[in-house]
Amino acid sequence: QVQLVESGGGLVQAGGSLRLSCETSGSAFRFAAMGWYRQAPGKQRELVADMTSGGSTKYADSVKGRFTISRDNARNTVYLQMNRLKPEDTAVYYCHAEAVYWGQGTQVTVSS
């Protein structure tokens, strides 16, 4: 059984930084793509960043240049470094593996 557990969310002022972590219960090598989605109140869930096992990345236009996704396969963990946060980044952030397995979500709130 695959489990994804996110951590690192919280409340931060605009311009600040947070790092989200997503630890998987199994080897991350098994998954072609892992990454992060987010869902703000009243909005659909949207892609934030994805990374393949080969290291290719994809970012939403709204976070390019501010967010960085990385993975440590030895630790079975995917990270999302979020810099220069904006109030519109406020959402619940979900880690996924192959868009099949999902974490429980972690709240990120950016105050203006």
C-alpha beads as a LAMMPS data file, in Angstrom:
LAMMPS data file: protein, C-alpha beads

112 atoms
111 bonds

1 atom types
1 bond types

-500.0 500.0 xlo xhi
-500.0 500.0 ylo yhi
-500.0 500.0 zlo zhi

Masses

1 110.0

Atoms # bond

1 1 1 0.000 0.000 0.000
2 1 1 1.371 3.376 -1.012
3 1 1 1.099 6.287 1.387
4 1 1 2.133 9.881 0.843
5 1 1 2.542 12.167 3.843
6 1 1 2.986 15.909 3.344
7 1 1 4.485 18.336 5.821
8 1 1 5.852 21.859 5.911
9 1 1 2.761 23.977 5.348
10 1 1 1.886 26.941 7.494
11 1 1 1.269 30.663 7.669
12 1 1 3.789 33.033 6.118
13 1 1 3.859 36.675 5.095
14 1 1 3.959 37.677 1.453
15 1 1 7.507 37.507 0.162
16 1 1 8.433 34.701 2.529
17 1 1 9.379 31.093 1.888
18 1 1 8.223 27.622 2.819
19 1 1 9.445 24.140 1.940
20 1 1 6.944 21.337 1.591
21 1 1 7.971 17.712 1.943
22 1 1 6.200 14.586 0.765
23 1 1 7.454 11.274 2.086
24 1 1 6.323 8.110 0.378
25 1 1 5.995 4.711 1.933
26 1 1 7.667 2.983 -0.984
27 1 1 10.505 3.578 -3.358
28 1 1 10.000 6.705 -5.414
29 1 1 11.661 4.927 -8.303
30 1 1 8.445 3.077 -8.893
31 1 1 6.703 6.242 -9.994
32 1 1 7.298 7.938 -13.309
33 1 1 6.081 11.279 -12.055
34 1 1 5.590 12.808 -8.656
35 1 1 4.682 16.303 -7.809
36 1 1 2.354 18.820 -6.312
37 1 1 -1.107 20.158 -6.979
38 1 1 -2.983 22.795 -5.040
39 1 1 -6.584 23.751 -4.464
40 1 1 -7.744 27.139 -3.288
41 1 1 -11.235 27.681 -1.838
42 1 1 -13.862 27.684 -4.575
43 1 1 -11.346 26.717 -7.257
44 1 1 -10.386 23.527 -9.063
45 1 1 -7.283 21.599 -8.157
46 1 1 -4.392 22.729 -10.348
47 1 1 -0.919 21.501 -11.144
48 1 1 1.888 23.319 -9.367
49 1 1 4.961 21.264 -10.289
50 1 1 5.837 17.788 -11.503
51 1 1 9.061 15.840 -11.780
52 1 1 9.760 12.557 -13.585
53 1 1 12.104 9.906 -12.272
54 1 1 14.565 11.160 -14.887
55 1 1 14.510 14.646 -13.453
56 1 1 12.404 16.475 -16.038
57 1 1 10.281 19.178 -14.476
58 1 1 7.114 21.041 -15.317
59 1 1 5.752 24.101 -13.544
60 1 1 2.588 26.138 -13.628
61 1 1 3.248 29.510 -15.236
62 1 1 2.159 31.245 -12.049
63 1 1 4.996 29.695 -10.013
64 1 1 7.857 29.574 -12.525
65 1 1 10.946 31.240 -11.143
66 1 1 9.615 31.132 -7.577
67 1 1 9.015 27.444 -6.823
68 1 1 11.436 24.550 -7.228
69 1 1 10.581 20.864 -7.108
70 1 1 13.186 18.288 -6.175
71 1 1 13.280 14.662 -5.118
72 1 1 15.566 12.606 -2.926
73 1 1 15.049 9.025 -4.014
74 1 1 17.226 7.705 -1.194
75 1 1 14.804 9.274 1.279
76 1 1 11.680 8.531 -0.819
77 1 1 10.837 12.215 -0.519
78 1 1 9.726 14.948 -2.887
79 1 1 10.161 18.593 -1.955
80 1 1 8.637 21.870 -3.073
81 1 1 10.673 24.948 -2.223
82 1 1 8.412 27.982 -2.428
83 1 1 10.009 31.428 -2.462
84 1 1 8.581 34.926 -2.868
85 1 1 5.186 33.670 -1.825
86 1 1 2.107 35.675 -2.752
87 1 1 -1.375 35.744 -1.180
88 1 1 -2.701 34.012 -4.301
89 1 1 -0.526 31.010 -3.462
90 1 1 -2.817 30.329 -0.510
91 1 1 -4.255 26.836 -0.953
92 1 1 -4.158 23.265 0.244
93 1 1 -1.159 21.616 -1.394
94 1 1 -1.358 17.949 -2.308
95 1 1 1.473 15.605 -3.180
96 1 1 0.774 12.973 -5.818
97 1 1 2.421 9.964 -7.384
98 1 1 1.394 9.264 -10.966
99 1 1 -1.800 11.250 -10.245
100 1 1 -3.073 7.988 -8.752
101 1 1 -1.861 8.197 -5.167
102 1 1 -2.465 11.358 -3.164
103 1 1 -1.458 12.748 0.191
104 1 1 -3.879 14.250 2.679
105 1 1 -2.861 17.820 1.858
106 1 1 -1.101 20.571 3.776
107 1 1 -2.421 24.106 4.172
108 1 1 -0.342 27.028 2.959
109 1 1 -1.589 30.485 3.895
110 1 1 0.151 33.635 2.683
111 1 1 -0.853 36.865 4.362
112 1 1 -0.564 40.242 2.664

Bonds

1 1 1 2
2 1 2 3
3 1 3 4
4 1 4 5
5 1 5 6
6 1 6 7
7 1 7 8
8 1 8 9
9 1 9 10
10 1 10 11
11 1 11 12
12 1 12 13
13 1 13 14
14 1 14 15
15 1 15 16
16 1 16 17
17 1 17 18
18 1 18 19
19 1 19 20
20 1 20 21
21 1 21 22
22 1 22 23
23 1 23 24
24 1 24 25
25 1 25 26
26 1 26 27
27 1 27 28
28 1 28 29
29 1 29 30
30 1 30 31
31 1 31 32
32 1 32 33
33 1 33 34
34 1 34 35
35 1 35 36
36 1 36 37
37 1 37 38
38 1 38 39
39 1 39 40
40 1 40 41
41 1 41 42
42 1 42 43
43 1 43 44
44 1 44 45
45 1 45 46
46 1 46 47
47 1 47 48
48 1 48 49
49 1 49 50
50 1 50 51
51 1 51 52
52 1 52 53
53 1 53 54
54 1 54 55
55 1 55 56
56 1 56 57
57 1 57 58
58 1 58 59
59 1 59 60
60 1 60 61
61 1 61 62
62 1 62 63
63 1 63 64
64 1 64 65
65 1 65 66
66 1 66 67
67 1 67 68
68 1 68 69
69 1 69 70
70 1 70 71
71 1 71 72
72 1 72 73
73 1 73 74
74 1 74 75
75 1 75 76
76 1 76 77
77 1 77 78
78 1 78 79
79 1 79 80
80 1 80 81
81 1 81 82
82 1 82 83
83 1 83 84
84 1 84 85
85 1 85 86
86 1 86 87
87 1 87 88
88 1 88 89
89 1 89 90
90 1 90 91
91 1 91 92
92 1 92 93
93 1 93 94
94 1 94 95
95 1 95 96
96 1 96 97
97 1 97 98
98 1 98 99
99 1 99 100
100 1 100 101
101 1 101 102
102 1 102 103
103 1 103 104
104 1 104 105
105 1 105 106
106 1 106 107
107 1 107 108
108 1 108 109
109 1 109 110
110 1 110 111
111 1 111 112
